[in-house]
Amino acid sequence: MTSKERISSDRIGFFFGAEASIEFGMPSVIDMASSFTDELSRKGQKKEKQVFDNIYNSLENEYVKAKVDIEAIMSVIIGLK
């Protein structure tokens, strides 16, 4: 493309970072972890909540300075499966 060519709307693209969705009101992966445990409590799924909380607490103890997110928890669950 030369400097004299016009830019048309079908040639424009946008790249967003991983947390761009937060600006549009979507929860972060960290927020999803707490939302998920709240949902398990609300639905009365005690056994599932206990397993989820055990995994969350284990990860939290392992990675003291890092926040635990839903992706890390799901990775553990898939690994256990």
Buried (B, 14 or more C-beta within 10 A) or exposed (E): EEEEEEEEEEEEEEEEEEEEEEEEEEBBBBBBBEEBBEBBBEEEEEEBBEBBEEBBEEBBEEEEEEEBBBEBBBEBEEEEE
